[in-house]
Amino acid sequence: MILYFQNSKEIEREIGKPDTYNEANEMIDKFLSDHNFTSYYSRAWKENDRYMFDVGSHTEFFILDTCGEIVDKLEGL
């Protein structure tokens, strides 16, 4: 899996390569902490075979590309 951050100009940059969904969440939390951003909610959905995570900025997102891997916690989105 590959975790990306998409900025407000829709430019993506790789954040890391988590092995699990929980590890992806830890990477997101660390990124937010490193950038002094507090998330009061999060929501996720599937778009173009990738999982999008909105953490409250309205214009910036995290994207988890599972590279075809099935992630139980994300099934059904």
TORVONU-475257 format. One record per atom (N, C-alpha, C): residue number from 1; atom name; z, x, y. Coordinates in nm, 4 decimals. Example, Ala and Ser with C-alpha at 12.3 -4.5 7.8 and 13.67 -1.06 7.14 Angstrom:
<site><num>1</num><atome>N</atome><z>0.7800</z><x>1.3190</x><y>-0.5690</y></site>
<site><num>1</num><atome>CA</atome><z>0.7800</z><x>1.2300</x><y>-0.4500</y></site>
<site><num>1</num><atome>C</atome><z>0.7800</z><x>1.3200</x><y>-0.3300</y></site>
<site><num>2</num><atome>N</atome><z>0.7080</z><x>1.2850</x><y>-0.2250</y></site>
<site><num>2</num><atome>CA</atome><z>0.7140</z><x>1.3670</x><y>-0.1060</y></site>
<site><num>2</num><atome>C</atome><z>0.7870</z><x>1.2900</x><y>0.0030</y></site>
This chain:
<site><num>1</num><atome>N</atome><z>0.0000</z><x>0.0840</x><y>-0.1180</y></site>
<site><num>1</num><atome>CA</atome><z>0.0000</z><x>0.0000</x><y>0.0000</y></site>
<site><num>1</num><atome>C</atome><z>0.0000</z><x>0.0887</x><y>0.1246</y></site>
<site><num>2</num><atome>N</atome><z>-0.0543</z><x>0.0337</x><y>0.2315</y></site>
<site><num>2</num><atome>CA</atome><z>-0.0567</z><x>0.1050</x><y>0.3596</y></site>
<site><num>2</num><atome>C</atome><z>-0.0065</z><x>0.0092</x><y>0.4676</y></site>
<site><num>3</num><atome>N</atome><z>0.0865</z><x>0.0570</x><y>0.5480</y></site>
<site><num>3</num><atome>CA</atome><z>0.1417</z><x>-0.0226</x><y>0.6582</y></site>
<site><num>3</num><atome>C</atome><z>0.0832</z><x>0.0290</x><y>0.7891</y></site>
<site><num>4</num><atome>N</atome><z>0.0306</z><x>-0.0644</x><y>0.8678</y></site>
<site><num>4</num><atome>CA</atome><z>-0.0286</z><x>-0.0310</x><y>0.9968</y></site>
<site><num>4</num><atome>C</atome><z>0.0472</z><x>-0.1020</x><y>1.1088</y></site>
<site><num>5</num><atome>N</atome><z>0.0392</z><x>-0.0444</x><y>1.2270</y></site>
<site><num>5</num><atome>CA</atome><z>0.0832</z><x>-0.1112</x><y>1.3493</y></site>
<site><num>5</num><atome>C</atome><z>-0.0419</z><x>-0.1388</x><y>1.4297</y></site>
<site><num>6</num><atome>N</atome><z>-0.0577</z><x>-0.2639</x><y>1.4747</y></site>
<site><num>6</num><atome>CA</atome><z>-0.1726</z><x>-0.3031</x><y>1.5574</y></site>
<site><num>6</num><atome>C</atome><z>-0.1223</z><x>-0.3311</x><y>1.6980</y></site>
<site><num>7</num><atome>N</atome><z>-0.1734</z><x>-0.2540</x><y>1.7953</y></site>
<site><num>7</num><atome>CA</atome><z>-0.1265</z><x>-0.2738</x><y>1.9332</y></site>
<site><num>7</num><atome>C</atome><z>-0.1985</z><x>-0.3895</x><y>2.0000</y></site>
<site><num>8</num><atome>N</atome><z>-0.1677</z><x>-0.4134</x><y>2.1253</y></site>
<site><num>8</num><atome>CA</atome><z>-0.2227</z><x>-0.5287</x><y>2.1976</y></site>
<site><num>8</num><atome>C</atome><z>-0.3736</z><x>-0.5192</x><y>2.2189</y></site>
<site><num>9</num><atome>N</atome><z>-0.4317</z><x>-0.4011</x><y>2.2002</y></site>
<site><num>9</num><atome>CA</atome><z>-0.5765</z><x>-0.3831</x><y>2.2111</y></site>
<site><num>9</num><atome>C</atome><z>-0.6430</z><x>-0.3891</x><y>2.0739</y></site>
<site><num>10</num><atome>N</atome><z>-0.5649</z><x>-0.4319</x><y>1.9728</y></site>
<site><num>10</num><atome>CA</atome><z>-0.6092</z><x>-0.4457</x><y>1.8349</y></site>
<site><num>10</num><atome>C</atome><z>-0.6480</z><x>-0.3126</x><y>1.7709</y></site>
<site><num>11</num><atome>N</atome><z>-0.5910</z><x>-0.2045</x><y>1.8218</y></site>
<site><num>11</num><atome>CA</atome><z>-0.6107</z><x>-0.0734</x><y>1.7617</y></site>
<site><num>11</num><atome>C</atome><z>-0.5001</z><x>-0.0523</x><y>1.6586</y></site>
<site><num>12</num><atome>N</atome><z>-0.5410</z><x>-0.0167</x><y>1.5376</y></site>
<site><num>12</num><atome>CA</atome><z>-0.4451</z><x>0.0018</x><y>1.4288</y></site>
<site><num>12</num><atome>C</atome><z>-0.4170</z><x>0.1492</x><y>1.4062</y></site>
<site><num>13</num><atome>N</atome><z>-0.2894</z><x>0.1779</x><y>1.3749</y></site>
<site><num>13</num><atome>CA</atome><z>-0.2547</z><x>0.3139</x><y>1.3347</y></site>
<site><num>13</num><atome>C</atome><z>-0.1628</z><x>0.3053</x><y>1.2139</y></site>
<site><num>14</num><atome>N</atome><z>-0.1806</z><x>0.3981</x><y>1.1253</y></site>
<site><num>14</num><atome>CA</atome><z>-0.1022</z><x>0.3980</x><y>1.0028</y></site>
<site><num>14</num><atome>C</atome><z>0.0418</z><x>0.4387</x><y>1.0314</y></site>
<site><num>15</num><atome>N</atome><z>0.1348</z><x>0.3598</x><y>0.9772</y></site>
<site><num>15</num><atome>CA</atome><z>0.2770</z><x>0.3874</x><y>0.9915</y></site>
<site><num>15</num><atome>C</atome><z>0.3305</z><x>0.4581</x><y>0.8681</y></site>
<site><num>16</num><atome>N</atome><z>0.2825</z><x>0.4189</x><y>0.7511</y></site>
<site><num>16</num><atome>CA</atome><z>0.3295</z><x>0.4805</x><y>0.6281</y></site>
<site><num>16</num><atome>C</atome><z>0.2677</z><x>0.4155</x><y>0.5059</y></site>
<site><num>17</num><atome>N</atome><z>0.3085</z><x>0.4671</x><y>0.3908</y></site>
<site><num>17</num><atome>CA</atome><z>0.2591</z><x>0.4161</x><y>0.2631</y></site>
<site><num>17</num><atome>C</atome><z>0.3775</z><x>0.3745</x><y>0.1769</y></site>
<site><num>18</num><atome>N</atome><z>0.4259</z><x>0.2531</x><y>0.2004</y></site>
<site><num>18</num><atome>CA</atome><z>0.5414</z><x>0.2056</x><y>0.1234</y></site>
<site><num>18</num><atome>C</atome><z>0.5029</z><x>0.1774</x><y>-0.0214</y></site>
<site><num>19</num><atome>N</atome><z>0.5995</z><x>0.1937</x><y>-0.1094</y></site>
<site><num>19</num><atome>CA</atome><z>0.5789</z><x>0.1631</x><y>-0.2508</y></site>
<site><num>19</num><atome>C</atome><z>0.6181</z><x>0.0195</x><y>-0.2835</y></site>
<site><num>20</num><atome>N</atome><z>0.7030</z><x>-0.0394</x><y>-0.1995</y></site>
<site><num>20</num><atome>CA</atome><z>0.7511</z><x>-0.1747</x><y>-0.2243</y></site>
<site><num>20</num><atome>C</atome><z>0.7510</z><x>-0.2539</x><y>-0.0941</y></site>
<site><num>21</num><atome>N</atome><z>0.7649</z><x>-0.3856</x><y>-0.1086</y></site>
<site><num>21</num><atome>CA</atome><z>0.7771</z><x>-0.4731</x><y>0.0082</y></site>
<site><num>21</num><atome>C</atome><z>0.9021</z><x>-0.4376</x><y>0.0888</y></site>
<site><num>22</num><atome>N</atome><z>1.0127</z><x>-0.4117</x><y>0.0196</y></site>
<site><num>22</num><atome>CA</atome><z>1.1374</z><x>-0.3754</x><y>0.0888</y></site>
<site><num>22</num><atome>C</atome><z>1.1221</z><x>-0.2463</x><y>0.1679</y></site>
<site><num>23</num><atome>N</atome><z>1.0510</z><x>-0.1506</x><y>0.1120</y></site>
<site><num>23</num><atome>CA</atome><z>1.0270</z><x>-0.0253</x><y>0.1835</y></site>
<site><num>23</num><atome>C</atome><z>0.9407</z><x>-0.0489</x><y>0.3071</y></site>
<site><num>24</num><atome>N</atome><z>0.8454</z><x>-0.1401</x><y>0.2979</y></site>
<site><num>24</num><atome>CA</atome><z>0.7629</z><x>-0.1749</x><y>0.4142</y></site>
<site><num>24</num><atome>C</atome><z>0.8505</z><x>-0.2335</x><y>0.5241</y></site>
<site><num>25</num><atome>N</atome><z>0.9440</z><x>-0.3209</x><y>0.4867</y></site>
<site><num>25</num><atome>CA</atome><z>1.0364</z><x>-0.3785</x><y>0.5850</y></site>
<site><num>25</num><atome>C</atome><z>1.1231</z><x>-0.2713</x><y>0.6499</y></site>
<site><num>26</num><atome>N</atome><z>1.1684</z><x>-0.1745</x><y>0.5717</y></site>
<site><num>26</num><atome>CA</atome><z>1.2476</z><x>-0.0647</x><y>0.6272</y></site>
<site><num>26</num><atome>C</atome><z>1.1660</z><x>0.0170</x><y>0.7267</y></site>
<site><num>27</num><atome>N</atome><z>1.0393</z><x>0.0399</x><y>0.6965</y></site>
<site><num>27</num><atome>CA</atome><z>0.9515</z><x>0.1137</x><y>0.7887</y></site>
<site><num>27</num><atome>C</atome><z>0.9313</z><x>0.0360</x><y>0.9179</y></site>
<site><num>28</num><atome>N</atome><z>0.9147</z><x>-0.0954</x><y>0.9071</y></site>
<site><num>28</num><atome>CA</atome><z>0.8995</z><x>-0.1790</x><y>1.0270</y></site>
<site><num>28</num><atome>C</atome><z>1.0271</z><x>-0.1722</x><y>1.1106</y></site>
<site><num>29</num><atome>N</atome><z>1.1423</z><x>-0.1870</x><y>1.0461</y></site>
<site><num>29</num><atome>CA</atome><z>1.2701</z><x>-0.1806</x><y>1.1179</y></site>
<site><num>29</num><atome>C</atome><z>1.2888</z><x>-0.0479</x><y>1.1890</y></site>
<site><num>30</num><atome>N</atome><z>1.2524</z><x>0.0612</x><y>1.1223</y></site>
<site><num>30</num><atome>CA</atome><z>1.2664</z><x>0.1944</x><y>1.1836</y></site>
<site><num>30</num><atome>C</atome><z>1.1727</z><x>0.2080</x><y>1.3036</y></site>
<site><num>31</num><atome>N</atome><z>1.0487</z><x>0.1611</x><y>1.2885</y></site>
<site><num>31</num><atome>CA</atome><z>0.9523</z><x>0.1673</x><y>1.3977</y></site>
<site><num>31</num><atome>C</atome><z>1.0043</z><x>0.0904</x><y>1.5188</y></site>
<site><num>32</num><atome>N</atome><z>1.0552</z><x>-0.0301</x><y>1.4946</y></site>
<site><num>32</num><atome>CA</atome><z>1.1085</z><x>-0.1112</x><y>1.6043</y></site>
<site><num>32</num><atome>C</atome><z>1.2267</z><x>-0.0417</x><y>1.6713</y></site>
<site><num>33</num><atome>N</atome><z>1.3152</z><x>0.0146</x><y>1.5918</y></site>
<site><num>33</num><atome>CA</atome><z>1.4319</z><x>0.0855</x><y>1.6449</y></site>
<site><num>33</num><atome>C</atome><z>1.3886</z><x>0.2069</x><y>1.7273</y></site>
<site><num>34</num><atome>N</atome><z>1.2937</z><x>0.2831</x><y>1.6747</y></site>
<site><num>34</num><atome>CA</atome><z>1.2440</z><x>0.4023</x><y>1.7450</y></site>
<site><num>34</num><atome>C</atome><z>1.1803</z><x>0.3675</x><y>1.8792</y></site>
<site><num>35</num><atome>N</atome><z>1.1297</z><x>0.2437</x><y>1.8912</y></site>
<site><num>35</num><atome>CA</atome><z>1.0646</z><x>0.1999</x><y>2.0146</y></site>
<site><num>35</num><atome>C</atome><z>1.1511</z><x>0.1030</x><y>2.0955</y></site>
<site><num>36</num><atome>N</atome><z>1.2807</z><x>0.1005</x><y>2.0635</y></site>
<site><num>36</num><atome>CA</atome><z>1.3784</z><x>0.0185</x><y>2.1373</y></site>
<site><num>36</num><atome>C</atome><z>1.3354</z><x>-0.1273</x><y>2.1514</y></site>
<site><num>37</num><atome>N</atome><z>1.2833</z><x>-0.1829</x><y>2.0427</y></site>
<site><num>37</num><atome>CA</atome><z>1.2407</z><x>-0.3227</x><y>2.0430</y></site>
<site><num>37</num><atome>C</atome><z>1.3311</z><x>-0.4002</x><y>1.9485</y></site>
<site><num>38</num><atome>N</atome><z>1.3863</z><x>-0.5099</x><y>1.9960</y></site>
<site><num>38</num><atome>CA</atome><z>1.4696</z><x>-0.5956</x><y>1.9137</y></site>
<site><num>38</num><atome>C</atome><z>1.3892</z><x>-0.7183</x><y>1.8723</y></site>
<site><num>39</num><atome>N</atome><z>1.3809</z><x>-0.7407</x><y>1.7431</y></site>
<site><num>39</num><atome>CA</atome><z>1.3100</z><x>-0.8562</x><y>1.6909</y></site>
<site><num>39</num><atome>C</atome><z>1.4100</z><x>-0.9665</x><y>1.6604</y></site>
<site><num>40</num><atome>N</atome><z>1.3863</z><x>-1.0838</x><y>1.7161</y></site>
<site><num>40</num><atome>CA</atome><z>1.4744</z><x>-1.1965</x><y>1.6936</y></site>
<site><num>40</num><atome>C</atome><z>1.4218</z><x>-1.2900</x><y>1.5847</y></site>
<site><num>41</num><atome>N</atome><z>1.2995</z><x>-1.2675</x><y>1.5421</y></site>
<site><num>41</num><atome>CA</atome><z>1.2433</z><x>-1.3461</x><y>1.4326</y></site>
<site><num>41</num><atome>C</atome><z>1.1266</z><x>-1.2684</x><y>1.3732</y></site>
<site><num>42</num><atome>N</atome><z>1.0824</z><x>-1.3106</x><y>1.2585</y></site>
<site><num>42</num><atome>CA</atome><z>0.9590</z><x>-1.2564</x><y>1.2028</y></site>
<site><num>42</num><atome>C</atome><z>0.8910</z><x>-1.3657</x><y>1.1219</y></site>
<site><num>43</num><atome>N</atome><z>0.7620</z><x>-1.3567</x><y>1.1167</y></site>
<site><num>43</num><atome>CA</atome><z>0.6845</z><x>-1.4483</x><y>1.0343</y></site>
<site><num>43</num><atome>C</atome><z>0.5690</z><x>-1.3699</x><y>0.9751</y></site>
<site><num>44</num><atome>N</atome><z>0.5198</z><x>-1.4151</x><y>0.8635</y></site>
<site><num>44</num><atome>CA</atome><z>0.4129</z><x>-1.3432</x><y>0.7952</y></site>
<site><num>44</num><atome>C</atome><z>0.3088</z><x>-1.4414</x><y>0.7437</y></site>
<site><num>45</num><atome>N</atome><z>0.1852</z><x>-1.3942</x><y>0.7357</y></site>
<site><num>45</num><atome>CA</atome><z>0.0768</z><x>-1.4735</x><y>0.6803</y></site>
<site><num>45</num><atome>C</atome><z>-0.0301</z><x>-1.3795</x><y>0.6269</y></site>
<site><num>46</num><atome>N</atome><z>-0.1146</z><x>-1.4342</x><y>0.5435</y></site>
<site><num>46</num><atome>CA</atome><z>-0.2228</z><x>-1.3551</x><y>0.4847</y></site>
<site><num>46</num><atome>C</atome><z>-0.3498</z><x>-1.3783</x><y>0.5635</y></site>
<site><num>47</num><atome>N</atome><z>-0.4173</z><x>-1.2696</x><y>0.5967</y></site>
<site><num>47</num><atome>CA</atome><z>-0.5411</z><x>-1.2772</x><y>0.6739</y></site>
<site><num>47</num><atome>C</atome><z>-0.6357</z><x>-1.1685</x><y>0.6240</y></site>
<site><num>48</num><atome>N</atome><z>-0.7529</z><x>-1.2101</x><y>0.5766</y></site>
<site><num>48</num><atome>CA</atome><z>-0.8524</z><x>-1.1140</x><y>0.5272</y></site>
<site><num>48</num><atome>C</atome><z>-0.7953</z><x>-1.0197</x><y>0.4224</y></site>
<site><num>49</num><atome>N</atome><z>-0.7223</z><x>-1.0742</x><y>0.3274</y></site>
<site><num>49</num><atome>CA</atome><z>-0.6629</z><x>-0.9977</x><y>0.2166</y></site>
<site><num>49</num><atome>C</atome><z>-0.5602</z><x>-0.8940</x><y>0.2607</y></site>
<site><num>50</num><atome>N</atome><z>-0.5064</z><x>-0.9110</x><y>0.3812</y></site>
<site><num>50</num><atome>CA</atome><z>-0.3974</z><x>-0.8256</x><y>0.4287</y></site>
<site><num>50</num><atome>C</atome><z>-0.2877</z><x>-0.9160</x><y>0.4823</y></site>
<site><num>51</num><atome>N</atome><z>-0.1659</z><x>-0.8654</x><y>0.4829</y></site>
<site><num>51</num><atome>CA</atome><z>-0.0518</z><x>-0.9445</x><y>0.5284</y></site>
<site><num>51</num><atome>C</atome><z>-0.0153</z><x>-0.9035</x><y>0.6705</y></site>
<site><num>52</num><atome>N</atome><z>-0.0104</z><x>-1.0027</x><y>0.7575</y></site>
<site><num>52</num><atome>CA</atome><z>0.0206</z><x>-0.9819</x><y>0.8981</y></site>
<site><num>52</num><atome>C</atome><z>0.1663</z><x>-1.0175</x><y>0.9222</y></site>
<site><num>53</num><atome>N</atome><z>0.2365</z><x>-0.9350</x><y>1.0015</y></site>
<site><num>53</num><atome>CA</atome><z>0.3763</z><x>-0.9595</x><y>1.0342</y></site>
<site><num>53</num><atome>C</atome><z>0.3920</z><x>-0.9642</x><y>1.1857</y></site>
<site><num>54</num><atome>N</atome><z>0.4364</z><x>-1.0788</x><y>1.2336</y></site>
<site><num>54</num><atome>CA</atome><z>0.4669</z><x>-1.0974</x><y>1.3753</y></site>
<site><num>54</num><atome>C</atome><z>0.6180</z><x>-1.0824</x><y>1.3886</y></site>
<site><num>55</num><atome>N</atome><z>0.6614</z><x>-0.9892</x><y>1.4724</y></site>
<site><num>55</num><atome>CA</atome><z>0.8053</z><x>-0.9656</x><y>1.4897</y></site>
<site><num>55</num><atome>C</atome><z>0.8521</z><x>-1.0043</x><y>1.6295</y></site>
<site><num>56</num><atome>N</atome><z>0.7677</z><x>-1.0787</x><y>1.7009</y></site>
<site><num>56</num><atome>CA</atome><z>0.8115</z><x>-1.1327</x><y>1.8285</y></site>
<site><num>56</num><atome>C</atome><z>0.7438</z><x>-1.0794</x><y>1.9526</y></site>
<site><num>57</num><atome>N</atome><z>0.6459</z><x>-0.9920</x><y>1.9401</y></site>
<site><num>57</num><atome>CA</atome><z>0.5847</z><x>-0.9384</x><y>2.0615</y></site>
<site><num>57</num><atome>C</atome><z>0.4686</z><x>-1.0246</x><y>2.1114</y></site>
<site><num>58</num><atome>N</atome><z>0.4130</z><x>-1.1096</x><y>2.0280</y></site>
<site><num>58</num><atome>CA</atome><z>0.3015</z><x>-1.1998</x><y>2.0598</y></site>
<site><num>58</num><atome>C</atome><z>0.1668</z><x>-1.1301</x><y>2.0669</y></site>
<site><num>59</num><atome>N</atome><z>0.1637</z><x>-0.9985</x><y>2.0902</y></site>
<site><num>59</num><atome>CA</atome><z>0.0357</z><x>-0.9284</x><y>2.0996</y></site>
<site><num>59</num><atome>C</atome><z>0.0259</z><x>-0.8084</x><y>2.0064</y></site>
<site><num>60</num><atome>N</atome><z>0.1338</z><x>-0.7729</x><y>1.9422</y></site>
<site><num>60</num><atome>CA</atome><z>0.1353</z><x>-0.6571</x><y>1.8529</y></site>
<site><num>60</num><atome>C</atome><z>0.1876</z><x>-0.7008</x><y>1.7163</y></site>
<site><num>61</num><atome>N</atome><z>0.1285</z><x>-0.6449</x><y>1.6122</y></site>
<site><num>61</num><atome>CA</atome><z>0.1600</z><x>-0.6887</x><y>1.4775</y></site>
<site><num>61</num><atome>C</atome><z>0.1708</z><x>-0.5696</x><y>1.3833</y></site>
<site><num>62</num><atome>N</atome><z>0.2346</z><x>-0.5921</x><y>1.2716</y></site>
<site><num>62</num><atome>CA</atome><z>0.2325</z><x>-0.4979</x><y>1.1610</y></site>
<site><num>62</num><atome>C</atome><z>0.1420</z><x>-0.5580</x><y>1.0555</y></site>
<site><num>63</num><atome>N</atome><z>0.0685</z><x>-0.4730</x><y>0.9869</y></site>
<site><num>63</num><atome>CA</atome><z>-0.0260</z><x>-0.5180</x><y>0.8854</y></site>
<site><num>63</num><atome>C</atome><z>0.0022</z><x>-0.4400</x><y>0.7580</y></site>
<site><num>64</num><atome>N</atome><z>0.0196</z><x>-0.5123</x><y>0.6492</y></site>
<site><num>64</num><atome>CA</atome><z>0.0405</z><x>-0.4491</x><y>0.5203</y></site>
<site><num>64</num><atome>C</atome><z>-0.0831</z><x>-0.4713</x><y>0.4361</y></site>
<site><num>65</num><atome>N</atome><z>-0.1545</z><x>-0.3628</x><y>0.4090</y></site>
<site><num>65</num><atome>CA</atome><z>-0.2708</z><x>-0.3670</x><y>0.3214</y></site>
<site><num>65</num><atome>C</atome><z>-0.2217</z><x>-0.3287</x><y>0.1827</y></site>
<site><num>66</num><atome>N</atome><z>-0.2248</z><x>-0.4231</x><y>0.0921</y></site>
<site><num>66</num><atome>CA</atome><z>-0.1726</z><x>-0.3976</x><y>-0.0420</y></site>
<site><num>66</num><atome>C</atome><z>-0.2720</z><x>-0.3229</x><y>-0.1302</y></site>
<site><num>67</num><atome>N</atome><z>-0.3919</z><x>-0.3004</x><y>-0.0799</y></site>
<site><num>67</num><atome>CA</atome><z>-0.4959</z><x>-0.2276</x><y>-0.1544</y></site>
<site><num>67</num><atome>C</atome><z>-0.5190</z><x>-0.2919</x><y>-0.2913</y></site>
<site><num>68</num><atome>N</atome><z>-0.5157</z><x>-0.4243</x><y>-0.2945</y></site>
<site><num>68</num><atome>CA</atome><z>-0.5402</z><x>-0.4978</x><y>-0.4172</y></site>
<site><num>68</num><atome>C</atome><z>-0.4186</z><x>-0.5162</x><y>-0.5062</y></site>
<site><num>69</num><atome>N</atome><z>-0.3077</z><x>-0.4565</x><y>-0.4699</y></site>
<site><num>69</num><atome>CA</atome><z>-0.1843</z><x>-0.4675</x><y>-0.5480</y></site>
<site><num>69</num><atome>C</atome><z>-0.1207</z><x>-0.6048</x><y>-0.5240</y></site>
<site><num>70</num><atome>N</atome><z>-0.0665</z><x>-0.6643</x><y>-0.6275</y></site>
<site><num>70</num><atome>CA</atome><z>0.0017</z><x>-0.7928</x><y>-0.6141</y></site>
<site><num>70</num><atome>C</atome><z>0.1478</z><x>-0.7673</x><y>-0.5780</y></site>
<site><num>71</num><atome>N</atome><z>0.1924</z><x>-0.8292</x><y>-0.4705</y></site>
<site><num>71</num><atome>CA</atome><z>0.3305</z><x>-0.8144</x><y>-0.4245</y></site>
<site><num>71</num><atome>C</atome><z>0.3973</z><x>-0.9505</x><y>-0.4384</y></site>
<site><num>72</num><atome>N</atome><z>0.4876</z><x>-0.9610</x><y>-0.5371</y></site>
<site><num>72</num><atome>CA</atome><z>0.5512</z><x>-1.0904</x><y>-0.5691</y></site>
<site><num>72</num><atome>C</atome><z>0.6090</z><x>-1.1601</x><y>-0.4474</y></site>
<site><num>73</num><atome>N</atome><z>0.6803</z><x>-1.0874</x><y>-0.3619</y></site>
<site><num>73</num><atome>CA</atome><z>0.7481</z><x>-1.1494</x><y>-0.2477</y></site>
<site><num>73</num><atome>C</atome><z>0.6507</z><x>-1.2062</x><y>-0.1457</y></site>
<site><num>74</num><atome>N</atome><z>0.5238</z><x>-1.1653</x><y>-0.1538</y></site>
<site><num>74</num><atome>CA</atome><z>0.4256</z><x>-1.2115</x><y>-0.0555</y></site>
<site><num>74</num><atome>C</atome><z>0.3301</z><x>-1.3157</x><y>-0.1124</y></site>
<site><num>75</num><atome>N</atome><z>0.3379</z><x>-1.3410</x><y>-0.2412</y></site>
<site><num>75</num><atome>CA</atome><z>0.2492</z><x>-1.4396</x><y>-0.3011</y></site>
<site><num>75</num><atome>C</atome><z>0.2785</z><x>-1.5772</x><y>-0.2430</y></site>
<site><num>76</num><atome>N</atome><z>0.1750</z><x>-1.6501</x><y>-0.2159</y></site>
<site><num>76</num><atome>CA</atome><z>0.1900</z><x>-1.7843</x><y>-0.1620</y></site>
<site><num>76</num><atome>C</atome><z>0.1760</z><x>-1.7928</x><y>-0.0114</y></site>
<site><num>77</num><atome>N</atome><z>0.1667</z><x>-1.6794</x><y>0.0559</y></site>
<site><num>77</num><atome>CA</atome><z>0.1487</z><x>-1.6828</x><y>0.2015</y></site>
<site><num>77</num><atome>C</atome><z>0.0050</z><x>-1.7168</x><y>0.2335</y></site>
